[in-house]
Amino acid sequence: AIGNATCNEISKGKTGKNIILAVEITEAKEYIIKKAGPNLGKPMGFLSVSDESGPLTNVTVFSNIYEPNKHLFYKGSTLLLQGNVDTRNSKTSFVVEKITPI
């Protein structure tokens, strides 16, 4: 496998940096940032993805990664997602740092 973790492992609490998932997008939602700051008005993405181990519904793509790769985020797209598991307000999400189409 080209990934170093599975969706199921992340769902069950695996944490760390430089985690690579080989996934298919099952849902992609765009969100326009409304919070004041340097990214106000820019788009970001929230993805649901899956691999052979099962689904992962909490994938976040911030605007610096989302904007130049927007065309890759559609249902059925297969991608290598490299990123980190981040927990905020007791909610865990996989934050994408790098994207490679496969």
ZAKOLPA-265022 format. One record per residue: residue number from 1; residue in one letter; x, y, z of N, C-alpha, C, CB in turn. Coordinates in steps of 0.001 Angstrom, whole numbers. Each point is the difference from the previous one (the first is absolute). Glycine has a CB too. Layout:
N
site num:NUM&residu:A&n_px:X&n_py:Y&n_pz:Z&ca_px:X&ca_py:Y&ca_pz:Z&c_px:X&c_py:Y&c_pz:Z&cb_px:X&cb_py:Y&cb_pz:Z
...
***
This chain:
102
site num:1&residu:A&n_px:841&n_py:-1207&n_pz:0&ca_px:-841&ca_py:1207&ca_pz:0&c_px:874&c_py:1254&c_pz:0&cb_px:-1824&cb_py:-1247&cb_pz:1229
site num:2&residu:I&n_px:1312&n_py:2324&n_pz:-1809&ca_px:763&ca_py:1244&ca_pz:-46&c_px:-265&c_py:886&c_pz:1198&cb_px:-50&cb_py:-132&cb_pz:-2458
site num:3&residu:G&n_px:-1046&n_py:-119&n_pz:3150&ca_px:-289&ca_py:754&ca_pz:1215&c_px:689&c_py:-644&c_pz:1195&cb_px:-2206&cb_py:733&cb_pz:-957
site num:4&residu:N&n_px:2321&n_py:8&n_pz:2043&ca_px:602&ca_py:-575&ca_pz:1204&c_px:-1011&c_py:-134&c_pz:1135&cb_px:2185&cb_py:987&cb_pz:-678
site num:5&residu:A&n_px:-3462&n_py:-755&n_pz:369&ca_px:-1077&ca_py:-157&ca_pz:970&c_px:-1290&c_py:-229&c_pz:-776&cb_px:1176&cb_py:1481&cb_pz:1722
site num:6&residu:T&n_px:-2214&n_py:-1921&n_pz:-1008&ca_px:-1301&ca_py:-199&ca_pz:-637&c_px:-1033&c_py:920&c_pz:636&cb_px:584&cb_py:-2397&cb_pz:-525
site num:7&residu:C&n_px:-1688&n_py:2585&n_pz:-186&ca_px:-1105&ca_py:814&ca_pz:533&c_px:-477&c_py:-565&c_pz:1332&cb_px:-700&cb_py:624&cb_pz:-2340
site num:8&residu:N&n_px:624&n_py:-1940&n_pz:2425&ca_px:-467&ca_py:-643&ca_pz:1229&c_px:930&c_py:306&c_pz:1174&cb_px:-1040&cb_py:-1822&cb_pz:-1375
site num:9&residu:E&n_px:2345&n_py:1808&n_pz:1136&ca_px:958&ca_py:308&ca_pz:1071&c_px:-182&c_py:1432&c_pz:502&cb_px:1630&cb_py:-1638&cb_pz:-997
site num:10&residu:I&n_px:-1843&n_py:2579&n_pz:77&ca_px:-211&ca_py:1401&ca_pz:391&c_px:-1312&c_py:117&c_pz:783&cb_px:1289&cb_py:819&cb_pz:-2042
site num:11&residu:S&n_px:-2345&n_py:-1465&n_pz:1550&ca_px:-1297&ca_py:25&ca_pz:685&c_px:107&c_py:-559&c_pz:1410&cb_px:-1147&cb_py:-233&cb_pz:-2206
site num:12&residu:K&n_px:2018&n_py:-753&n_pz:2388&ca_px:145&ca_py:-649&ca_pz:1312&c_px:1001&c_py:715&c_pz:903&cb_px:-572&cb_py:-2159&cb_pz:-1085
site num:13&residu:G&n_px:1118&n_py:3294&n_pz:627&ca_px:818&ca_py:794&ca_pz:906&c_px:1489&c_py:79&c_pz:-286&cb_px:-1655&cb_py:-593&cb_pz:1607
site num:14&residu:K&n_px:2102&n_py:31&n_pz:-2745&ca_px:1426&ca_py:143&ca_pz:-342&c_px:312&c_py:1484&c_pz:-167&cb_px:48&cb_py:-2282&cb_pz:-1146
site num:15&residu:T&n_px:1063&n_py:2721&n_pz:1710&ca_px:381&ca_py:1400&ca_pz:-116&c_px:1407&c_py:77&c_pz:-577&cb_px:-1485&cb_py:644&cb_pz:1954
site num:16&residu:G&n_px:1901&n_py:564&n_pz:-2272&ca_px:1356&ca_py:189&ca_pz:-478&c_px:81&c_py:974&c_pz:-1145&cb_px:500&cb_py:-2276&cb_pz:731
site num:17&residu:K&n_px:722&n_py:2449&n_pz:-1198&ca_px:279&ca_py:909&ca_pz:-1115&c_px:473&c_py:-828&c_pz:-1192&cb_px:600&cb_py:1905&cb_pz:1589
site num:18&residu:N&n_px:-652&n_py:-1289&n_pz:-2766&ca_px:433&ca_py:-663&ca_pz:-1239&c_px:-683&c_py:-1340&c_pz:-226&cb_px:2179&cb_py:1138&cb_pz:246
site num:19&residu:I&n_px:-3468&n_py:-1164&n_pz:46&ca_px:-800&ca_py:-1189&ca_pz:-282&c_px:-434&c_py:79&c_pz:-1455&cb_px:-807&cb_py:-190&cb_pz:2419
site num:20&residu:I&n_px:929&n_py:-934&n_pz:-3124&ca_px:-382&ca_py:-39&ca_pz:-1416&c_px:-1148&c_py:-991&c_pz:-177&cb_px:2367&cb_py:598&cb_pz:-726
site num:21&residu:L&n_px:-3457&n_py:-98&n_pz:159&ca_px:-1173&ca_py:-828&ca_pz:-276&c_px:-229&c_py:-68&c_pz:-1509&cb_px:-1031&cb_py:629&cb_pz:2233
site num:22&residu:A&n_px:799&n_py:-1817&n_pz:-2747&ca_px:-404&ca_py:-184&ca_pz:-1404&c_px:-1511&c_py:-188&c_pz:31&cb_px:2257&cb_py:-1057&cb_pz:-727
site num:23&residu:V&n_px:-2991&n_py:2033&n_pz:210&ca_px:-1456&ca_py:18&ca_pz:186&c_px:-771&c_py:360&c_pz:-1262&cb_px:413&cb_py:610&cb_pz:2348
site num:24&residu:E&n_px:-1711&n_py:-872&n_pz:-2283&ca_px:-942&ca_py:483&ca_pz:-1006&c_px:-936&c_py:963&c_pz:708&cb_px:142&cb_py:-2147&cb_pz:-1398
site num:25&residu:I&n_px:-413&n_py:3270&n_pz:748&ca_px:-915&ca_py:989&ca_pz:582&c_px:-1441&c_py:-494&c_pz:-153&cb_px:1621&cb_py:1892&cb_pz:-527
site num:26&residu:T&n_px:-2357&n_py:-1892&n_pz:1627&ca_px:-1417&ca_py:-375&ca_pz:-60&c_px:-896&c_py:1234&c_pz:76&cb_px:549&cb_py:-2209&cb_pz:1064
site num:27&residu:E&n_px:-9&n_py:3303&n_pz:-515&ca_px:-741&ca_py:1261&ca_pz:51&c_px:983&c_py:1149&c_pz:160&cb_px:-2020&cb_py:-1152&cb_pz:1000
site num:28&residu:A&n_px:1768&n_py:2241&n_pz:-1709&ca_px:851&ca_py:1188&ca_pz:106&c_px:-897&c_py:1225&c_pz:179&cb_px:1818&cb_py:-1069&cb_pz:-1444
site num:29&residu:K&n_px:-1553&n_py:1837&n_pz:2507&ca_px:-775&ca_py:1224&ca_pz:256&c_px:952&c_py:1177&c_pz:51&cb_px:-1769&cb_py:-1284&cb_pz:1277
site num:30&residu:E&n_px:1384&n_py:2362&n_pz:-1956&ca_px:794&ca_py:1225&ca_pz:58&c_px:-647&c_py:940&c_pz:1012&cb_px:756&cb_py:-263&cb_pz:-2422
site num:31&residu:Y&n_px:85&n_py:958&n_pz:3142&ca_px:-455&ca_py:934&ca_pz:1026&c_px:775&c_py:1290&c_pz:-188&cb_px:-579&cb_py:-1870&cb_pz:1635
site num:32&residu:I&n_px:-104&n_py:2997&n_pz:-1615&ca_px:676&ca_py:1288&ca_pz:-102&c_px:285&c_py:496&c_pz:1416&cb_px:-1146&cb_py:542&cb_pz:-2221
site num:33&residu:I&n_px:2399&n_py:-227&n_pz:2490&ca_px:422&ca_py:410&ca_pz:1344&c_px:-625&c_py:1346&c_pz:356&cb_px:2172&cb_py:-1263&cb_pz:-267
site num:34&residu:K&n_px:-2883&n_py:1286&n_pz:1393&ca_px:-699&ca_py:1212&ca_pz:432&c_px:673&c_py:656&c_pz:1196&cb_px:-2113&cb_py:-979&cb_pz:-854
site num:35&residu:K&n_px:3093&n_py:279&n_pz:1431&ca_px:684&ca_py:527&ca_pz:1176&c_px:1024&c_py:1053&c_pz:-450&cb_px:-330&cb_py:-2203&cb_pz:1257
site num:36&residu:A&n_px:349&n_py:3333&n_pz:-568&ca_px:937&ca_py:1065&ca_pz:-345&c_px:1435&c_py:-523&c_pz:70&cb_px:-1616&cb_py:1738&cb_pz:873
site num:37&residu:G&n_px:2423&n_py:-1321&n_pz:-1818&ca_px:1392&ca_py:-433&ca_pz:-43&c_px:494&c_py:-4&c_pz:-1433&cb_px:-331&cb_py:-1391&cb_pz:2062
site num:38&residu:P&n_px:1548&n_py:920&n_pz:-2274&ca_px:596&ca_py:60&ca_pz:-1345&c_px:-731&c_py:-860&c_pz:-1029&cb_px:2174&cb_py:429&cb_pz:1095
site num:39&residu:N&n_px:-2946&n_py:-1432&n_pz:-650&ca_px:-701&ca_py:-881&ca_pz:-940&c_px:-1476&c_py:319&c_pz:-164&cb_px:1618&cb_py:-1732&cb_pz:608
site num:40&residu:L&n_px:-2061&n_py:2856&n_pz:-56&ca_px:-1401&ca_py:391&ca_pz:-106&c_px:-443&c_py:-11&c_pz:-1468&cb_px:221&cb_py:1410&cb_pz:2091
site num:41&residu:G&n_px:-1341&n_py:-2084&n_pz:-2354&ca_px:-552&ca_py:-35&ca_pz:-1358&c_px:598&c_py:-1069&c_pz:-899&cb_px:-407&cb_py:2389&cb_pz:259
site num:42&residu:K&n_px:1445&n_py:-3071&n_pz:211&ca_px:614&ca_py:-1053&ca_pz:-816&c_px:-704&c_py:-1332&c_pz:237&cb_px:2213&cb_py:1204&cb_pz:80
site num:43&residu:P&n_px:-2165&n_py:-2079&n_pz:-1100&ca_px:-637&ca_py:-1302&ca_pz:172&c_px:912&c_py:-997&c_pz:716&cb_px:-1324&cb_py:441&cb_pz:-2066
site num:44&residu:M&n_px:692&n_py:-1358&n_pz:2777&ca_px:717&ca_py:-1141&ca_pz:555&c_px:-909&c_py:-1209&c_pz:-200&cb_px:1283&cb_py:1424&cb_pz:1732
site num:45&residu:G&n_px:-752&n_py:-2612&n_pz:-1493&ca_px:-788&ca_py:-1190&ca_pz:-277&c_px:-137&c_py:-920&c_pz:1192&cb_px:740&cb_py:171&cb_pz:-2322
site num:46&residu:F&n_px:-1880&n_py:-848&n_pz:2362&ca_px:-241&ca_py:-1066&ca_pz:959&c_px:-331&c_py:-1243&c_pz:-817&cb_px:-830&cb_py:1610&cb_pz:1834
site num:47&residu:L&n_px:1586&n_py:-2676&n_pz:-1615&ca_px:-151&ca_py:-1208&ca_pz:-796&c_px:-436&c_py:-1176&c_pz:853&cb_px:1731&cb_py:848&cb_pz:-1563
site num:48&residu:S&n_px:-2477&n_py:-1737&n_pz:934&ca_px:-221&ca_py:-1342&ca_pz:519&c_px:700&c_py:-908&c_pz:-998&cb_px:-2260&cb_py:554&cb_pz:1168
site num:49&residu:V&n_px:3049&n_py:-1476&n_pz:-655&ca_px:788&ca_py:-881&ca_pz:-853&c_px:-148&c_py:-1440&c_pz:482&cb_px:1639&cb_py:1865&cb_pz:-491
site num:50&residu:S&n_px:-1159&n_py:-2813&n_pz:-329&ca_px:-2&ca_py:-1382&ca_pz:456&c_px:1141&c_py:-756&c_pz:-671&cb_px:-2499&cb_py:76&cb_pz:373
site num:51&residu:D&n_px:2882&n_py:-1168&n_pz:268&ca_px:939&ca_py:-944&ca_pz:-588&c_px:-531&c_py:-1395&c_pz:307&cb_px:1998&cb_py:1599&cb_pz:247
site num:52&residu:E&n_px:-1211&n_py:-2634&n_pz:-514&ca_px:-499&ca_py:-1366&ca_pz:202&c_px:-334&c_py:-298&c_pz:1467&cb_px:1363&cb_py:-702&cb_pz:-1965
site num:53&residu:S&n_px:-854&n_py:1515&n_pz:2890&ca_px:-250&ca_py:-238&ca_pz:1430&c_px:-1307&c_py:644&c_pz:479&cb_px:2474&cb_py:-110&cb_pz:349
site num:54&residu:G&n_px:-3018&n_py:1043&n_pz:-1126&ca_px:-1231&ca_py:668&ca_pz:394&c_px:52&c_py:1496&c_pz:-240&cb_px:-342&cb_py:-1765&cb_pz:1687
site num:55&residu:P&n_px:-665&n_py:2504&n_pz:-1161&ca_px:-99&ca_py:1439&ca_pz:-251&c_px:739&c_py:856&c_pz:1024&cb_px:-2179&cb_py:-453&cb_pz:-1051
site num:56&residu:L&n_px:2491&n_py:1673&n_pz:630&ca_px:529&ca_py:1032&ca_pz:891&c_px:-732&c_py:1284&c_pz:-388&cb_px:2329&cb_py:-1132&cb_pz:267
site num:57&residu:T&n_px:-3097&n_py:1686&n_pz:666&ca_px:-908&ca_py:1091&ca_pz:-381&c_px:475&c_py:1379&c_pz:423&cb_px:-1823&cb_py:-1623&cb_pz:163
site num:58&residu:N&n_px:2977&n_py:1704&n_pz:458&ca_px:422&ca_py:1290&ca_pz:547&c_px:1368&c_py:413&c_pz:-542&cb_px:-1328&cb_py:-474&cb_pz:2072
site num:59&residu:V&n_px:1352&n_py:794&n_pz:-3370&ca_px:1248&ca_py:409&ca_pz:-649&c_px:-113&c_py:1487&c_pz:-333&cb_px:400&cb_py:-2344&cb_pz:-964
site num:60&residu:T&n_px:571&n_py:3130&n_pz:1432&ca_px:-12&ca_py:1447&ca_pz:-189&c_px:1113&c_py:417&c_pz:-945&cb_px:-971&cb_py:309&cb_pz:2289
site num:61&residu:V&n_px:622&n_py:554&n_pz:-3255&ca_px:991&ca_py:530&ca_pz:-930&c_px:-63&c_py:1523&c_pz:77&cb_px:-188&cb_py:-2035&cb_pz:-1546
site num:62&residu:F&n_px:1208&n_py:2648&n_pz:2155&ca_px:8&ca_py:1450&ca_pz:129&c_px:271&c_py:663&c_pz:-1352&cb_px:779&cb_py:-226&cb_pz:2382
site num:63&residu:S&n_px:-1121&n_py:1517&n_pz:-2488&ca_px:4&ca_py:683&ca_pz:-1292&c_px:1345&c_py:-7&c_pz:-720&cb_px:-1778&cb_py:1409&cb_pz:910
site num:64&residu:N&n_px:2902&n_py:-1384&n_pz:-190&ca_px:1302&ca_py:12&ca_pz:-689&c_px:231&c_py:-1279&c_pz:-800&cb_px:902&cb_py:1463&cb_pz:1813
site num:65&residu:I&n_px:-1501&n_py:-2568&n_pz:-1394&ca_px:96&ca_py:-1273&ca_pz:-728&c_px:-1221&c_py:-176&c_pz:-902&cb_px:1342&cb_py:-1020&cb_pz:1890
site num:66&residu:Y&n_px:-2497&n_py:1454&n_pz:-1408&ca_px:-1252&ca_py:-198&ca_pz:-734&c_px:-40&c_py:765&c_pz:-1328&cb_px:-1129&cb_py:-339&cb_pz:2192
site num:67&residu:E&n_px:1445&n_py:1635&n_pz:-2143&ca_px:-151&ca_py:836&ca_pz:-1196&c_px:765&c_py:-523&c_pz:-1218&cb_px:-308&cb_py:1920&cb_pz:1524
site num:68&residu:P&n_px:1631&n_py:-2212&n_pz:-1408&ca_px:711&ca_py:-456&ca_pz:-1198&c_px:-359&c_py:-1421&c_pz:-438&cb_px:1832&cb_py:1497&cb_pz:680
site num:69&residu:N&n_px:-2513&n_py:-2246&n_pz:175&ca_px:-330&ca_py:-1393&ca_pz:-315&c_px:-1499&c_py:-258&c_pz:-100&cb_px:2089&cb_py:-649&cb_pz:1141
site num:70&residu:K&n_px:-2857&n_py:1742&n_pz:-1202&ca_px:-1459&ca_py:-66&ca_pz:17&c_px:-580&c_py:-997&c_pz:-1021&cb_px:17&cb_py:2373&cb_pz:758
site num:71&residu:H&n_px:608&n_py:-2424&n_pz:-1921&ca_px:-483&ca_py:-860&ca_pz:-1088&c_px:108&c_py:-1496&c_pz:326&cb_px:670&cb_py:1794&cb_pz:-1596
site num:72&residu:L&n_px:80&n_py:-2157&n_pz:2643&ca_px:178&ca_py:-1406&ca_pz:367&c_px:-1064&c_py:-490&c_pz:978&cb_px:2436&cb_py:285&cb_pz:-376
site num:73&residu:F&n_px:-3204&n_py:644&n_pz:947&ca_px:-949&ca_py:-362&ca_pz:1054&c_px:-1387&c_py:-228&c_pz:-551&cb_px:1341&cb_py:1301&cb_pz:1615
site num:74&residu:Y&n_px:-1603&n_py:-2519&n_pz:-2043&ca_px:-1325&ca_py:-375&ca_pz:-469&c_px:-237&c_py:-1466&c_pz:346&cb_px:90&cb_py:1714&cb_pz:-1879
site num:75&residu:K&n_px:-1342&n_py:-2088&n_pz:1973&ca_px:-373&ca_py:-1369&ca_pz:352&c_px:627&c_py:-972&c_pz:-1002&cb_px:-2178&cb_py:810&cb_pz:1033
site num:76&residu:G&n_px:2846&n_py:-1827&n_pz:-524&ca_px:623&ca_py:-1003&ca_pz:-870&c_px:1463&c_py:261&c_pz:-284&cb_px:-2199&cb_py:-334&cb_pz:-1007
site num:77&residu:S&n_px:2693&n_py:1504&n_pz:1337&ca_px:1413&ca_py:336&ca_pz:-205&c_px:850&c_py:-834&c_pz:951&cb_px:-592&cb_py:2361&cb_pz:-727
site num:78&residu:T&n_px:1695&n_py:-2931&n_pz:209&ca_px:905&ca_py:-768&ca_pz:863&c_px:1281&c_py:803&c_pz:212&cb_px:-962&cb_py:-2205&cb_pz:-832
site num:79&residu:L&n_px:1334&n_py:2343&n_pz:2102&ca_px:1104&ca_py:878&ca_pz:371&c_px:855&c_py:-620&c_pz:1090&cb_px:-1381&cb_py:1970&cb_pz:-632
site num:80&residu:L&n_px:2633&n_py:-1545&n_pz:655&ca_px:855&ca_py:-242&ca_pz:1159&c_px:-69&c_py:1274&c_pz:818&cb_px:1568&cb_py:-1646&cb_pz:-1228
site num:81&residu:L&n_px:-2011&n_py:1525&n_pz:2452&ca_px:-82&ca_py:1155&ca_pz:885&c_px:1061&c_py:-146&c_pz:1078&cb_px:-2482&cb_py:282&cb_pz:-452
site num:82&residu:Q&n_px:3348&n_py:717&n_pz:534&ca_px:1010&ca_py:-11&ca_pz:1060&c_px:-364&c_py:1093&c_pz:985&cb_px:1815&cb_py:-886&cb_pz:-1555
site num:83&residu:G&n_px:-1771&n_py:557&n_pz:2837&ca_px:-377&ca_py:1008&ca_pz:976&c_px:176&c_py:-465&c_pz:1425&cb_px:-1585&cb_py:876&cb_pz:-1639
site num:84&residu:N&n_px:897&n_py:-167&n_pz:2525&ca_px:137&ca_py:-213&ca_pz:1434&c_px:-1369&c_py:-174&c_pz:626&cb_px:2120&cb_py:1341&cb_pz:33
site num:85&residu:V&n_px:-2161&n_py:-2111&n_pz:1036&ca_px:-1234&ca_py:-122&ca_pz:770&c_px:12&c_py:1102&c_pz:1050&cb_px:-151&cb_py:-2527&cb_pz:-390
site num:86&residu:D&n_px:-912&n_py:3323&n_pz:393&ca_px:-83&ca_py:1166&ca_pz:875&c_px:-1259&c_py:-111&c_pz:848&cb_px:1261&cb_py:1435&cb_pz:-1670
site num:87&residu:T&n_px:-1141&n_py:-1198&n_pz:2965&ca_px:-1177&ca_py:-8&ca_pz:875&c_px:-220&c_py:1398&c_pz:552&cb_px:387&cb_py:-2424&cb_pz:607
site num:88&residu:R&n_px:-1585&n_py:2946&n_pz:-880&ca_px:-391&ca_py:1310&ca_pz:515&c_px:-1383&c_py:-111&c_pz:593&cb_px:1423&cb_py:1195&cb_pz:-1702
site num:89&residu:N&n_px:-1605&n_py:-645&n_pz:2881&ca_px:-1306&ca_py:-52&ca_pz:683&c_px:-540&c_py:-1429&c_pz:37&cb_px:-478&cb_py:2359&cb_pz:-740
site num:90&residu:S&n_px:1357&n_py:-3290&n_pz:1049&ca_px:-296&ca_py:-1436&ca_pz:82&c_px:-536&c_py:-603&c_pz:-1305&cb_px:-465&cb_py:364&cb_pz:2402
site num:91&residu:K&n_px:637&n_py:342&n_pz:-3516&ca_px:-349&ca_py:-554&ca_pz:-1310&c_px:1292&c_py:-274&c_pz:-751&cb_px:-2221&cb_py:1246&cb_pz:-61
site num:92&residu:T&n_px:2324&n_py:-2440&n_pz:-469&ca_px:1214&ca_py:-373&ca_pz:-725&c_px:-248&c_py:113&c_pz:-1492&cb_px:699&cb_py:-1545&cb_pz:1860
site num:93&residu:S&n_px:264&n_py:2109&n_pz:-2575&ca_px:-106&ca_py:16&ca_pz:-1451&c_px:1368&c_py:-229&c_pz:-619&cb_px:-1969&cb_py:1555&cb_pz:128
site num:94&residu:F&n_px:1936&n_py:-2055&n_pz:-1355&ca_px:1221&ca_py:-204&ca_pz:-765&c_px:202&c_py:1261&c_pz:-824&cb_px:-278&cb_py:-2553&cb_pz:-86
site num:95&residu:V&n_px:1369&n_py:3277&n_pz:337&ca_px:266&ca_py:1262&ca_pz:-692&c_px:1013&c_py:-263&c_pz:-1115&cb_px:-483&cb_py:1358&cb_pz:2111
site num:96&residu:V&n_px:56&n_py:-1087&n_pz:-3345&ca_px:813&ca_py:-296&ca_pz:-1178&c_px:1088&c_py:1065&c_pz:-183&cb_px:-1978&cb_py:-1149&cb_pz:-1080
site num:97&residu:E&n_px:3214&n_py:698&n_pz:899&ca_px:1136&ca_py:874&ca_pz:-268&c_px:484&c_py:-103&c_pz:-1445&cb_px:652&cb_py:-225&cb_pz:2390
site num:98&residu:K&n_px:-884&n_py:-938&n_pz:-3011&ca_px:486&ca_py:-224&ca_pz:-1370&c_px:-940&c_py:-985&c_pz:-699&cb_px:2419&cb_py:443&cb_pz:700
site num:99&residu:I&n_px:-2626&n_py:-219&n_pz:-1998&ca_px:-903&ca_py:-823&ca_pz:-798&c_px:713&c_py:-497&c_pz:-1236&cb_px:-1974&cb_py:1281&cb_pz:847
site num:100&residu:T&n_px:1799&n_py:-2569&n_pz:-1144&ca_px:542&ca_py:-570&ca_pz:-1233&c_px:-1101&c_py:-830&c_pz:-658&cb_px:2382&cb_py:-45&cb_pz:941
site num:101&residu:P&n_px:-2739&n_py:352&n_pz:-2199&ca_px:-998&ca_py:-825&ca_pz:-685&c_px:597&c_py:-1391&c_pz:-279&cb_px:-1066&cb_py:2076&cb_pz:-1055
site num:102&residu:I&n_px:238&n_py:-3115&n_pz:1154&ca_px:462&ca_py:-1345&ca_pz:-350&c_px:-970&c_py:-673&c_pz:-948&cb_px:1152&cb_py:-181&cb_pz:2204
***
